[in-house]
Amino acid sequence: MQPLKVVSTNSTVYNSSNNKLDNSKMEIKPVNPDRALDQKLVEKAQKGDKQAFSILVEKYQLKLYRLISRMVRDQSEIEDIVQDSFIKAYRAIGNFRGDSAFYTWLYRIGINTAKNHLVSLGKRPKAMDSNEIEEMENYESMSELRVSETPESTMMSNQIAETVNGAIQNLPDELREAISLREIDGLCYEEISELMDCPIGTVRSRIFRARETIAEKLKPLIETSNKRW
Amino acid sequence: MNEKISSLFDSEINNKEVDTLLSKKNKMAGVRSSMSDYQIISDVMKKNTVLPKNNLTDKIMSAIDKEPTQMGGLTKVNSSNTATISFDMWPVLASLAVLVVIASTAFNIEVNSTSQSQLLAKEDIPQEIISAHHAATANNMNHFVQVGDSAQ
């Protein structure tokens, strides 16, 4: 496999000014910890651990939701399809051998469930070209949510974004930098530890503390949104 | 605990830590809730469309809890759907087992007493020889008691 290069993003917004990324020194190893963790959780689910499967559900429900929203617009229908897809995946988990990534397998189940749903409603599923299929398989590109938005949902999303961005700006430099390198630049802990010149345990702790601080600010807003949505 | 959840969210967690997290079954709702918060933060930072916190995972898991448990390709049916034997039934079952053992032993004795070899022997050997043999054979307790007494 070719070594991956760091993709330039708008991460400098959150980076501390004196320690920006130097791409020339970086070479990211093509590791996929996501897949290793998923395989571990799948194996546990295959042995009867439903809690392990619940982690996979939490991890992928939003990504699957975004995927299905490309084919179906109605929110309640999307939720039903996502739920059916996970139930089908659970029923078939004993047959999953890890030849493909768990998400790729799940996405195929999701697409088929959505197609069957559309056919049952007398609608013709949209034919997809190979580029679109490839894009859908790469869940990192699934950032867009194609559901009909209401003024209230748009306002809530904006409030959440403002709160998160405000909380990030108020973080101590080392926490802000650690979480930005992780979330925006997509670096693994080892790479962040090299860049920030600190042990991996410190990176882990900084990212956790950054998240907890932001989540604390977000809590009242999330509770309000839960009541409204 | 929460630091482990953060690492789990990033897939930067080792197998032992996964086992530890999953062993705390009563705290799994908290694990999922924290992961959901982290997802919102992640979406905002990546400028993804933010989907407010939902309870979809709870709905899905509620449906999956009704499904039979997967056991390495086999399916273990939920206990609510199967006939189970309570502890109260064990004495009855034990008595039944003893009866079966006794009955099968008795049946074996019966079969042995009329075995083919014994029938052939009875036909071939004259009756007076069999009677003489029986008379000479120690076949009751008195014989052994007497032998024991004389030995003393």
Interface residues (C-beta under 8 A of the other chain):
Chain A: Y14 P33 D34 A36 L37 K40 L41 K44 A45 Q46 K47 G48 D49 K50 Q51 A52 F53 S54 I55 V57 E58 K59 Q61 L62 Y65 R66 E79 V82 Q83 F86 I87 Y90 R91 I93 G94 N95 S143 E144 L145 S153 M156 S157 I160 A161 V164 N165 I168 I179 S180 R182 E183 I184 C188 Y189 R204 S205 I207 F208 R211 E212 I214 A215 L218 K219 I222 S225 N226 W229
Chain B: N2 E3 S6 S7 L8 D10 S11 E12 I13 N15 V18 L22 K25 M28 V31 R32 S34 M35 S36 D37 Y38 Q39 I40 I41 S42 D43 V44 M45 K46 K47 N48 T49 V50 L51 P52 K53 N54 L56 T57 K59 I60 M61 A63 I64 D65 E67 T69 Q70 M71 G72 G73 L74 T75 K76
